[in-house]
Amino acid sequence: MRHMLSRGPGEAVSTVIIGAGIAMLVQPFSLTLYTWSFPVILAGAFAFLVTSHFPD
């Protein structure tokens, strides 16, 4: 349980989610992906904010 609440893995997953949202934002193929890009970036930023307060 202690490993699940550590900062490292949570921040890494949050960073990947933010990166996926940015990739969705700049792709020219699908309007659906573009539409969902901002909520994905926002969810990743919120997750990063929460996990950055976890202990090392």
C-alpha distance matrix in Angstrom:
0.0 3.8 5.5 5.3 6.8 9.2 12.7 14.1 13.0 13.3 16.7 17.8 17.3 19.0 21.8 22.4 22.7 25.2 27.1 27.4 28.8 31.3 32.3 32.9 34.9 37.3 37.9 41.4 41.0 39.3 39.8 36.8 34.4 36.2 35.9 32.1 31.6 31.5 28.9 26.6 27.2 26.6 23.3 22.2 23.5 21.7 18.3 19.2 20.2 17.0 14.7 17.2 16.3 12.7 12.6 13.5
3.8 0.0 3.8 5.4 5.4 6.6 10.3 12.0 11.8 12.4 15.3 16.7 17.0 18.5 20.9 22.0 22.7 24.7 26.6 27.4 28.8 30.9 32.2 33.1 34.9 37.1 38.0 41.6 41.6 40.0 40.5 37.8 35.2 36.7 36.5 32.8 31.9 31.6 29.3 27.0 27.0 26.4 23.4 21.9 22.7 21.2 17.9 18.0 18.8 15.9 13.3 15.1 14.1 10.3 9.4 10.0
5.5 3.8 0.0 3.8 5.4 5.3 8.8 9.3 8.7 10.1 13.0 13.7 14.2 16.2 18.3 19.1 20.2 22.4 23.8 24.7 26.4 28.4 29.4 30.5 32.5 34.5 35.3 38.9 38.8 37.5 38.3 35.6 32.8 34.4 34.6 30.9 29.8 29.8 27.8 25.1 25.2 25.0 22.1 20.2 21.3 20.3 16.8 16.6 18.1 15.6 12.5 14.3 14.3 10.6 10.0 9.5
5.3 5.4 3.8 0.0 3.8 5.7 8.6 9.5 7.9 8.1 11.6 12.6 12.1 13.9 16.6 17.2 17.7 20.1 21.9 22.3 23.8 26.1 27.2 27.9 30.0 32.2 32.9 36.5 36.2 34.7 35.3 32.5 29.9 31.5 31.5 27.7 26.9 26.9 24.6 22.1 22.4 22.1 18.9 17.4 18.8 17.5 13.9 14.5 16.1 13.3 10.5 13.2 13.3 9.9 10.6 11.0
6.8 5.4 5.4 3.8 0.0 3.8 6.6 9.0 8.6 7.8 10.8 12.8 12.8 13.6 16.3 17.8 18.0 19.8 22.0 22.9 23.9 26.1 27.7 28.4 30.0 32.4 33.5 37.1 37.2 35.6 35.8 33.2 30.6 31.8 31.6 27.9 26.9 26.4 24.1 22.0 21.9 21.1 18.2 16.8 17.4 15.8 12.6 12.8 13.6 10.7 8.0 10.4 9.8 6.3 7.3 8.7
9.2 6.6 5.3 5.7 3.8 0.0 3.8 5.9 6.8 7.1 9.1 11.0 12.1 13.0 15.0 16.8 17.7 19.2 21.0 22.4 23.7 25.4 26.9 28.2 29.6 31.7 33.0 36.7 37.0 35.8 36.2 33.8 30.9 32.0 32.1 28.6 27.1 26.7 24.9 22.4 21.8 21.5 19.0 16.8 17.3 16.4 13.2 12.3 13.4 11.3 7.9 9.1 9.3 5.9 5.7 5.5
12.7 10.3 8.8 8.6 6.6 3.8 0.0 3.8 6.0 5.6 6.1 8.6 10.4 10.6 12.1 14.5 15.6 16.4 18.3 20.1 21.2 22.6 24.3 25.8 27.0 28.9 30.5 34.2 34.9 33.8 34.1 32.0 29.0 29.7 30.0 26.6 24.8 24.2 22.8 20.4 19.2 19.0 17.0 14.4 14.4 14.1 11.1 9.4 10.7 9.5 5.8 6.1 7.5 5.2 5.9 5.3
14.1 12.0 9.3 9.5 9.0 5.9 3.8 0.0 3.8 5.5 5.4 6.2 8.8 10.0 10.7 12.5 14.5 15.5 16.6 18.5 20.2 21.3 22.6 24.5 25.9 27.4 28.8 32.6 33.2 32.5 33.2 31.3 28.0 28.9 29.6 26.3 24.2 24.1 23.1 20.2 19.1 19.6 17.7 14.6 15.1 15.6 12.5 10.5 12.7 12.2 8.4 8.6 10.9 9.0 9.3 7.3
13.0 11.8 8.7 7.9 8.6 6.8 6.0 3.8 0.0 3.8 5.5 5.1 6.2 8.6 9.9 10.7 12.4 14.3 15.3 16.6 18.5 20.1 21.1 22.6 24.5 26.1 27.1 30.8 31.1 30.2 31.0 28.8 25.7 26.9 27.7 24.2 22.5 22.8 21.4 18.3 17.8 18.6 16.2 13.3 14.7 15.1 11.5 10.5 13.4 12.4 8.9 10.4 12.7 10.6 11.6 10.3
13.3 12.4 10.1 8.1 7.8 7.1 5.6 5.5 3.8 0.0 3.8 5.4 5.3 6.1 8.6 10.0 10.7 12.4 14.3 15.4 16.7 18.6 20.0 21.1 22.7 24.8 26.0 29.7 30.0 28.7 29.2 26.9 23.9 25.0 25.3 21.8 20.2 20.1 18.4 15.7 15.2 15.4 12.8 10.3 11.6 11.4 7.8 7.3 10.0 8.9 5.6 8.0 10.3 8.8 11.0 10.8
16.7 15.3 13.0 11.6 10.8 9.1 6.1 5.4 5.5 3.8 0.0 3.8 5.5 5.0 6.1 8.6 9.8 10.5 12.2 14.2 15.3 16.5 18.3 19.8 21.0 22.8 24.4 28.1 28.9 28.0 28.4 26.5 23.3 23.9 24.5 21.3 19.1 18.8 17.8 15.1 13.7 14.2 12.5 9.3 9.8 10.7 7.8 5.5 8.6 9.0 6.0 6.7 10.0 9.6 11.6 11.0
17.8 16.7 13.7 12.6 12.8 11.0 8.6 6.2 5.1 5.4 3.8 0.0 3.8 5.4 5.1 6.3 8.7 10.0 10.6 12.4 14.4 15.4 16.5 18.4 20.0 21.4 22.6 26.4 27.0 26.4 27.3 25.5 22.1 23.0 24.1 20.9 18.6 19.1 18.4 15.1 14.1 15.5 13.8 10.3 11.7 13.2 10.3 8.5 12.1 12.5 9.6 10.4 13.8 13.0 14.5 13.2
17.3 17.0 14.2 12.1 12.8 12.1 10.4 8.8 6.2 5.3 5.5 3.8 0.0 3.8 5.4 5.1 6.3 8.7 9.8 10.5 12.4 14.4 15.2 16.5 18.5 20.3 21.2 24.8 25.0 24.0 24.8 22.7 19.5 20.8 21.6 18.1 16.4 17.0 15.9 12.5 12.3 13.7 11.3 8.3 10.8 11.9 8.7 8.4 12.1 12.1 9.7 11.7 14.7 13.8 16.1 15.4
19.0 18.5 16.2 13.9 13.6 13.0 10.6 10.0 8.6 6.1 5.0 5.4 3.8 0.0 3.8 5.4 5.1 6.3 8.6 9.8 10.6 12.5 14.3 15.3 16.6 18.8 20.2 23.8 24.4 23.2 23.5 21.5 18.4 19.1 19.6 16.3 14.3 14.3 13.2 10.2 9.3 10.3 8.4 4.9 7.0 8.4 5.8 5.2 8.9 9.7 8.3 9.9 13.0 13.1 15.9 15.8
21.8 20.9 18.3 16.6 16.3 15.0 12.1 10.7 9.9 8.6 6.1 5.1 5.4 3.8 0.0 3.8 5.4 5.1 6.1 8.6 9.9 10.6 12.3 14.2 15.3 16.8 18.5 22.2 23.2 22.5 23.1 21.7 18.2 18.6 19.8 16.9 14.2 14.4 14.3 11.2 9.4 11.4 10.6 6.8 8.0 10.7 9.0 7.2 10.7 12.4 10.8 11.3 14.9 15.3 17.6 16.9
22.4 22.0 19.1 17.2 17.8 16.8 14.5 12.5 10.7 10.0 8.6 6.3 5.1 5.4 3.8 0.0 3.8 5.4 5.0 6.1 8.6 9.8 10.4 12.2 14.1 15.5 16.4 20.2 20.7 20.1 21.2 19.6 16.0 17.0 18.5 15.5 13.1 14.3 14.2 10.5 9.9 12.5 11.3 8.0 10.5 12.9 10.9 10.2 13.9 15.1 13.4 14.6 18.0 18.0 20.2 19.3
22.7 22.7 20.2 17.7 18.0 17.7 15.6 14.5 12.4 10.7 9.8 8.7 6.3 5.1 5.4 3.8 0.0 3.8 5.4 5.1 6.2 8.7 9.8 10.5 12.4 14.6 15.5 19.1 19.4 18.2 18.8 16.8 13.5 14.5 15.5 12.2 10.2 11.2 10.6 6.9 6.9 9.3 7.9 5.2 8.4 10.5 9.0 9.4 12.8 13.9 13.1 14.7 17.9 18.1 20.9 20.7
25.2 24.7 22.4 20.1 19.8 19.2 16.4 15.5 14.3 12.4 10.5 10.0 8.7 6.3 5.1 5.4 3.8 0.0 3.8 5.4 5.1 6.3 8.7 9.8 10.5 12.7 14.5 18.1 19.2 18.2 18.4 17.0 13.7 13.7 14.8 12.1 9.2 9.4 9.9 6.8 4.8 7.7 7.9 4.9 6.7 9.8 9.5 9.0 11.9 13.9 13.7 14.4 17.7 18.7 21.5 21.3
27.1 26.6 23.8 21.9 22.0 21.0 18.3 16.6 15.3 14.3 12.2 10.6 9.8 8.6 6.1 5.0 5.4 3.8 0.0 3.8 5.4 5.1 6.2 8.6 9.7 10.8 12.4 16.1 17.3 17.1 17.9 17.0 13.3 13.5 15.5 13.2 10.0 11.4 12.5 9.3 7.7 11.2 11.5 8.6 10.4 13.6 13.0 12.1 15.2 17.3 16.5 17.0 20.6 21.3 23.7 23.0
27.4 27.4 24.7 22.3 22.9 22.4 20.1 18.5 16.6 15.4 14.2 12.4 10.5 9.8 8.6 6.1 5.1 5.4 3.8 0.0 3.8 5.4 5.0 6.1 8.6 10.1 10.7 14.3 14.8 14.1 15.2 13.9 10.2 11.2 13.1 10.7 8.1 10.4 11.2 7.7 7.8 11.4 11.1 9.2 11.8 14.5 13.8 13.9 17.1 18.6 18.0 19.2 22.5 23.0 25.6 25.1
28.8 28.8 26.4 23.8 23.9 23.7 21.2 20.2 18.5 16.7 15.3 14.4 12.4 10.6 9.9 8.6 6.2 5.1 5.4 3.8 0.0 3.8 5.4 5.0 6.2 8.9 10.2 13.5 14.4 13.2 13.3 12.2 8.7 8.7 10.2 7.9 4.7 6.7 8.0 5.2 4.8 8.5 9.2 8.1 10.3 12.9 13.1 13.6 16.1 18.0 18.1 19.3 22.3 23.3 26.3 26.2
31.3 30.9 28.4 26.1 26.1 25.4 22.6 21.3 20.1 18.6 16.5 15.4 14.4 12.5 10.6 9.8 8.7 6.3 5.1 5.4 3.8 0.0 3.8 5.3 4.9 6.4 8.7 12.2 14.0 13.7 13.9 13.8 10.3 9.3 11.7 10.4 6.7 8.2 10.7 8.6 6.9 10.5 12.1 10.5 11.7 14.9 15.4 15.0 17.5 19.9 19.9 20.4 23.7 24.9 27.7 27.3
32.3 32.2 29.4 27.2 27.7 26.9 24.3 22.6 21.1 20.0 18.3 16.5 15.2 14.3 12.3 10.4 9.8 8.7 6.2 5.0 5.4 3.8 0.0 3.8 5.4 5.4 6.2 10.0 11.3 11.6 12.8 12.9 9.2 9.1 12.1 11.1 8.0 10.7 12.9 10.5 9.9 13.6 14.6 13.0 14.8 17.9 17.9 17.7 20.5 22.6 22.2 23.0 26.4 27.2 29.8 29.2
32.9 33.1 30.5 27.9 28.4 28.2 25.8 24.5 22.6 21.1 19.8 18.4 16.5 15.3 14.2 12.2 10.5 9.8 8.6 6.1 5.0 5.3 3.8 0.0 3.8 5.7 5.6 8.7 9.4 8.6 9.4 9.1 5.4 5.6 8.6 7.7 5.3 8.7 10.7 8.8 9.3 12.7 13.7 13.1 15.1 17.7 18.0 18.5 21.1 22.9 23.0 24.2 27.3 28.2 31.1 30.9
34.9 34.9 32.5 30.0 30.0 29.6 27.0 25.9 24.5 22.7 21.0 20.0 18.5 16.6 15.3 14.1 12.4 10.5 9.7 8.6 6.2 4.9 5.4 3.8 0.0 3.8 5.8 8.4 10.4 9.8 9.5 10.2 7.3 5.0 8.0 8.3 5.2 7.4 10.5 9.7 9.2 12.2 14.2 13.8 14.9 17.7 18.8 19.0 21.1 23.3 23.8 24.5 27.6 29.0 32.0 31.8
37.3 37.1 34.5 32.2 32.4 31.7 28.9 27.4 26.1 24.8 22.8 21.4 20.3 18.8 16.8 15.5 14.6 12.7 10.8 10.1 8.9 6.4 5.4 5.7 3.8 0.0 3.8 6.5 9.3 10.2 10.7 12.3 9.5 7.6 11.1 11.8 9.0 11.1 14.3 13.2 12.4 15.6 17.6 16.6 17.7 20.8 21.6 21.4 23.7 26.1 26.3 26.7 30.0 31.3 34.1 33.6
37.9 38.0 35.3 32.9 33.5 33.0 30.5 28.8 27.1 26.0 24.4 22.6 21.2 20.2 18.5 16.4 15.5 14.5 12.4 10.7 10.2 8.7 6.2 5.6 5.8 3.8 0.0 3.8 5.8 7.3 9.1 10.7 8.1 7.3 11.1 11.9 10.0 13.0 15.6 14.3 14.3 17.7 19.1 18.3 20.0 22.9 23.3 23.4 26.0 28.1 28.1 28.9 32.2 33.2 35.9 35.3
41.4 41.6 38.9 36.5 37.1 36.7 34.2 32.6 30.8 29.7 28.1 26.4 24.8 23.8 22.2 20.2 19.1 18.1 16.1 14.3 13.5 12.2 10.0 8.7 8.4 6.5 3.8 0.0 3.8 6.3 7.9 10.7 9.3 8.2 11.7 13.5 12.3 15.1 17.8 17.1 17.4 20.4 22.0 21.6 23.2 26.0 26.6 26.9 29.3 31.4 31.6 32.4 35.7 36.7 39.5 39.1
41.0 41.6 38.8 36.2 37.2 37.0 34.9 33.2 31.1 30.0 28.9 27.0 25.0 24.4 23.2 20.7 19.4 19.2 17.3 14.8 14.4 14.0 11.3 9.4 10.4 9.3 5.8 3.8 0.0 3.8 6.8 9.1 8.3 8.7 11.7 13.2 12.9 16.2 18.3 17.4 18.5 21.5 22.4 22.3 24.4 26.8 27.2 27.9 30.5 32.2 32.3 33.5 36.7 37.4 40.3 39.9
39.3 40.0 37.5 34.7 35.6 35.8 33.8 32.5 30.2 28.7 28.0 26.4 24.0 23.2 22.5 20.1 18.2 18.2 17.1 14.1 13.2 13.7 11.6 8.6 9.8 10.2 7.3 6.3 3.8 0.0 3.8 5.3 5.4 6.5 8.7 10.3 10.9 14.1 15.7 15.1 16.8 19.4 20.2 20.6 22.9 24.9 25.3 26.5 28.9 30.3 30.7 32.3 35.2 35.9 39.0 38.9
39.8 40.5 38.3 35.3 35.8 36.2 34.1 33.2 31.0 29.2 28.4 27.3 24.8 23.5 23.1 21.2 18.8 18.4 17.9 15.2 13.3 13.9 12.8 9.4 9.5 10.7 9.1 7.9 6.8 3.8 0.0 3.8 5.5 5.0 6.0 8.7 9.8 12.4 14.0 14.4 16.0 18.1 19.3 20.3 22.1 23.9 24.8 26.2 28.1 29.7 30.5 32.0 34.7 35.8 39.1 39.3
36.8 37.8 35.6 32.5 33.2 33.8 32.0 31.3 28.8 26.9 26.5 25.5 22.7 21.5 21.7 19.6 16.8 17.0 17.0 13.9 12.2 13.8 12.9 9.1 10.2 12.3 10.7 10.7 9.1 5.3 3.8 0.0 3.8 5.4 5.0 6.3 8.6 11.3 11.9 12.2 14.6 16.4 16.9 18.3 20.5 21.8 22.5 24.3 26.3 27.4 28.3 30.2 32.7 33.5 36.8 37.3
34.4 35.2 32.8 29.9 30.6 30.9 29.0 28.0 25.7 23.9 23.3 22.1 19.5 18.4 18.2 16.0 13.5 13.7 13.3 10.2 8.7 10.3 9.2 5.4 7.3 9.5 8.1 9.3 8.3 5.4 5.5 3.8 0.0 3.8 5.4 5.2 6.1 9.5 10.5 9.8 11.9 14.3 14.8 15.5 17.9 19.6 20.1 21.5 23.8 25.1 25.6 27.3 30.0 30.8 34.0 34.2
36.2 36.7 34.4 31.5 31.8 32.0 29.7 28.9 26.9 25.0 23.9 23.0 20.8 19.1 18.6 17.0 14.5 13.7 13.5 11.2 8.7 9.3 9.1 5.6 5.0 7.6 7.3 8.2 8.7 6.5 5.0 5.4 3.8 0.0 3.8 5.5 5.2 7.9 10.0 10.2 11.2 13.5 15.0 15.7 17.4 19.4 20.4 21.5 23.4 25.2 26.1 27.3 30.1 31.3 34.5 34.8
35.9 36.5 34.6 31.5 31.6 32.1 30.0 29.6 27.7 25.3 24.5 24.1 21.6 19.6 19.8 18.5 15.5 14.8 15.5 13.1 10.2 11.7 12.1 8.6 8.0 11.1 11.1 11.7 11.7 8.7 6.0 5.0 5.4 3.8 0.0 3.8 5.6 7.1 8.3 9.7 11.4 12.7 14.0 15.7 17.2 18.5 19.9 21.5 23.0 24.5 25.8 27.3 29.7 31.0 34.5 35.1
32.1 32.8 30.9 27.7 27.9 28.6 26.6 26.3 24.2 21.8 21.3 20.9 18.1 16.3 16.9 15.5 12.2 12.1 13.2 10.7 7.9 10.4 11.1 7.7 8.3 11.8 11.9 13.5 13.2 10.3 8.7 6.3 5.2 5.5 3.8 0.0 3.8 5.7 5.7 6.3 8.8 10.2 10.8 12.5 14.4 15.6 16.6 18.4 20.2 21.3 22.5 24.3 26.6 27.7 31.1 31.8
31.6 31.9 29.8 26.9 26.9 27.1 24.8 24.2 22.5 20.2 19.1 18.6 16.4 14.3 14.2 13.1 10.2 9.2 10.0 8.1 4.7 6.7 8.0 5.3 5.2 9.0 10.0 12.3 12.9 10.9 9.8 8.6 6.1 5.2 5.6 3.8 0.0 3.8 5.7 5.2 6.2 8.6 10.0 10.6 12.3 14.3 15.3 16.4 18.3 20.1 21.0 22.3 25.0 26.2 29.5 29.9
31.5 31.6 29.8 26.9 26.4 26.7 24.2 24.1 22.8 20.1 18.8 19.1 17.0 14.3 14.4 14.3 11.2 9.4 11.4 10.4 6.7 8.2 10.7 8.7 7.4 11.1 13.0 15.1 16.2 14.1 12.4 11.3 9.5 7.9 7.1 5.7 3.8 0.0 3.8 5.4 5.1 6.0 8.5 9.8 10.4 12.2 14.1 15.2 16.3 18.3 19.8 20.8 23.2 24.9 28.4 29.1
28.9 29.3 27.8 24.6 24.1 24.9 22.8 23.1 21.4 18.4 17.8 18.4 15.9 13.2 14.3 14.2 10.6 9.9 12.5 11.2 8.0 10.7 12.9 10.7 10.5 14.3 15.6 17.8 18.3 15.7 14.0 11.9 10.5 10.0 8.3 5.7 5.7 3.8 0.0 3.8 5.5 4.9 6.0 8.5 9.7 10.3 12.0 14.0 15.1 16.4 18.0 19.6 21.7 23.1 26.7 27.8
26.6 27.0 25.1 22.1 22.0 22.4 20.4 20.2 18.3 15.7 15.1 15.1 12.5 10.2 11.2 10.5 6.9 6.8 9.3 7.7 5.2 8.6 10.5 8.8 9.7 13.2 14.3 17.1 17.4 15.1 14.4 12.2 9.8 10.2 9.7 6.3 5.2 5.4 3.8 0.0 3.8 5.4 5.1 6.1 8.6 9.8 10.4 12.2 14.1 15.3 16.2 18.0 20.5 21.5 24.9 25.5
27.2 27.0 25.2 22.4 21.9 21.8 19.2 19.1 17.8 15.2 13.7 14.1 12.3 9.3 9.4 9.9 6.9 4.8 7.7 7.8 4.8 6.9 9.9 9.3 9.2 12.4 14.3 17.4 18.5 16.8 16.0 14.6 11.9 11.2 11.4 8.8 6.2 5.1 5.5 3.8 0.0 3.8 5.5 5.1 6.1 8.6 9.8 10.4 12.2 14.3 15.2 16.2 18.9 20.4 23.7 24.2
26.6 26.4 25.0 22.1 21.1 21.5 19.0 19.6 18.6 15.4 14.2 15.5 13.7 10.3 11.4 12.5 9.3 7.7 11.2 11.4 8.5 10.5 13.6 12.7 12.2 15.6 17.7 20.4 21.5 19.4 18.1 16.4 14.3 13.5 12.7 10.2 8.6 6.0 4.9 5.4 3.8 0.0 3.8 5.4 5.1 6.1 8.5 9.8 10.5 12.4 14.2 15.2 17.3 19.2 22.7 23.8
23.3 23.4 22.1 18.9 18.2 19.0 17.0 17.7 16.2 12.8 12.5 13.8 11.3 8.4 10.6 11.3 7.9 7.9 11.5 11.1 9.2 12.1 14.6 13.7 14.2 17.6 19.1 22.0 22.4 20.2 19.3 16.9 14.8 15.0 14.0 10.8 10.0 8.5 6.0 5.1 5.5 3.8 0.0 3.8 5.4 5.1 6.1 8.5 9.8 10.6 12.1 14.0 16.0 17.2 20.8 21.9
22.2 21.9 20.2 17.4 16.8 16.8 14.4 14.6 13.3 10.3 9.3 10.3 8.3 4.9 6.8 8.0 5.2 4.9 8.6 9.2 8.1 10.5 13.0 13.1 13.8 16.6 18.3 21.6 22.3 20.6 20.3 18.3 15.5 15.7 15.7 12.5 10.6 9.8 8.5 6.1 5.1 5.4 3.8 0.0 3.8 5.4 5.0 6.1 8.5 9.9 10.4 11.9 14.6 15.6 18.9 19.5
23.5 22.7 21.3 18.8 17.4 17.3 14.4 15.1 14.7 11.6 9.8 11.7 10.8 7.0 8.0 10.5 8.4 6.7 10.4 11.8 10.3 11.7 14.8 15.1 14.9 17.7 20.0 23.2 24.4 22.9 22.1 20.5 17.9 17.4 17.2 14.4 12.3 10.4 9.7 8.6 6.1 5.1 5.4 3.8 0.0 3.8 5.4 5.0 6.1 8.7 9.9 10.4 13.0 14.9 18.2 19.0
21.7 21.2 20.3 17.5 15.8 16.4 14.1 15.6 15.1 11.4 10.7 13.2 11.9 8.4 10.7 12.9 10.5 9.8 13.6 14.5 12.9 14.9 17.9 17.7 17.7 20.8 22.9 26.0 26.8 24.9 23.9 21.8 19.6 19.4 18.5 15.6 14.3 12.2 10.3 9.8 8.6 6.1 5.1 5.4 3.8 0.0 3.8 5.4 5.0 6.3 8.6 9.9 11.4 13.3 17.0 18.5
18.3 17.9 16.8 13.9 12.6 13.2 11.1 12.5 11.5 7.8 7.8 10.3 8.7 5.8 9.0 10.9 9.0 9.5 13.0 13.8 13.1 15.4 17.9 18.0 18.8 21.6 23.3 26.6 27.2 25.3 24.8 22.5 20.1 20.4 19.9 16.6 15.3 14.1 12.0 10.4 9.8 8.5 6.1 5.0 5.4 3.8 0.0 3.8 5.4 5.1 6.0 8.4 10.3 11.2 14.7 16.0
19.2 18.0 16.6 14.5 12.8 12.3 9.4 10.5 10.5 7.3 5.5 8.5 8.4 5.2 7.2 10.2 9.4 9.0 12.1 13.9 13.6 15.0 17.7 18.5 19.0 21.4 23.4 26.9 27.9 26.5 26.2 24.3 21.5 21.5 21.5 18.4 16.4 15.2 14.0 12.2 10.4 9.8 8.5 6.1 5.0 5.4 3.8 0.0 3.8 5.4 5.2 5.9 8.8 10.1 13.3 14.0
20.2 18.8 18.1 16.1 13.6 13.4 10.7 12.7 13.4 10.0 8.6 12.1 12.1 8.9 10.7 13.9 12.8 11.9 15.2 17.1 16.1 17.5 20.5 21.1 21.1 23.7 26.0 29.3 30.5 28.9 28.1 26.3 23.8 23.4 23.0 20.2 18.3 16.3 15.1 14.1 12.2 10.5 9.8 8.5 6.1 5.0 5.4 3.8 0.0 3.8 5.7 5.3 7.0 9.6 12.9 14.4
17.0 15.9 15.6 13.3 10.7 11.3 9.5 12.2 12.4 8.9 9.0 12.5 12.1 9.7 12.4 15.1 13.9 13.9 17.3 18.6 18.0 19.9 22.6 22.9 23.3 26.1 28.1 31.4 32.2 30.3 29.7 27.4 25.1 25.2 24.5 21.3 20.1 18.3 16.4 15.3 14.3 12.4 10.6 9.9 8.7 6.3 5.1 5.4 3.8 0.0 3.8 5.5 5.7 7.3 11.1 13.2
14.7 13.3 12.5 10.5 8.0 7.9 5.8 8.4 8.9 5.6 6.0 9.6 9.7 8.3 10.8 13.4 13.1 13.7 16.5 18.0 18.1 19.9 22.2 23.0 23.8 26.3 28.1 31.6 32.3 30.7 30.5 28.3 25.6 26.1 25.8 22.5 21.0 19.8 18.0 16.2 15.2 14.2 12.1 10.4 9.9 8.6 6.0 5.2 5.7 3.8 0.0 3.8 5.2 5.3 8.7 10.1
17.2 15.1 14.3 13.2 10.4 9.1 6.1 8.6 10.4 8.0 6.7 10.4 11.7 9.9 11.3 14.6 14.7 14.4 17.0 19.2 19.3 20.4 23.0 24.2 24.5 26.7 28.9 32.4 33.5 32.3 32.0 30.2 27.3 27.3 27.3 24.3 22.3 20.8 19.6 18.0 16.2 15.2 14.0 11.9 10.4 9.9 8.4 5.9 5.3 5.5 3.8 0.0 3.8 5.5 8.1 9.1
16.3 14.1 14.3 13.3 9.8 9.3 7.5 10.9 12.7 10.3 10.0 13.8 14.7 13.0 14.9 18.0 17.9 17.7 20.6 22.5 22.3 23.7 26.4 27.3 27.6 30.0 32.2 35.7 36.7 35.2 34.7 32.7 30.0 30.1 29.7 26.6 25.0 23.2 21.7 20.5 18.9 17.3 16.0 14.6 13.0 11.4 10.3 8.8 7.0 5.7 5.2 3.8 0.0 3.8 6.5 9.0
12.7 10.3 10.6 9.9 6.3 5.9 5.2 9.0 10.6 8.8 9.6 13.0 13.8 13.1 15.3 18.0 18.1 18.7 21.3 23.0 23.3 24.9 27.2 28.2 29.0 31.3 33.2 36.7 37.4 35.9 35.8 33.5 30.8 31.3 31.0 27.7 26.2 24.9 23.1 21.5 20.4 19.2 17.2 15.6 14.9 13.3 11.2 10.1 9.6 7.3 5.3 5.5 3.8 0.0 3.8 6.6
12.6 9.4 10.0 10.6 7.3 5.7 5.9 9.3 11.6 11.0 11.6 14.5 16.1 15.9 17.6 20.2 20.9 21.5 23.7 25.6 26.3 27.7 29.8 31.1 32.0 34.1 35.9 39.5 40.3 39.0 39.1 36.8 34.0 34.5 34.5 31.1 29.5 28.4 26.7 24.9 23.7 22.7 20.8 18.9 18.2 17.0 14.7 13.3 12.9 11.1 8.7 8.1 6.5 3.8 0.0 3.8
13.5 10.0 9.5 11.0 8.7 5.5 5.3 7.3 10.3 10.8 11.0 13.2 15.4 15.8 16.9 19.3 20.7 21.3 23.0 25.1 26.2 27.3 29.2 30.9 31.8 33.6 35.3 39.1 39.9 38.9 39.3 37.3 34.2 34.8 35.1 31.8 29.9 29.1 27.8 25.5 24.2 23.8 21.9 19.5 19.0 18.5 16.0 14.0 14.4 13.2 10.1 9.1 9.0 6.6 3.8 0.0
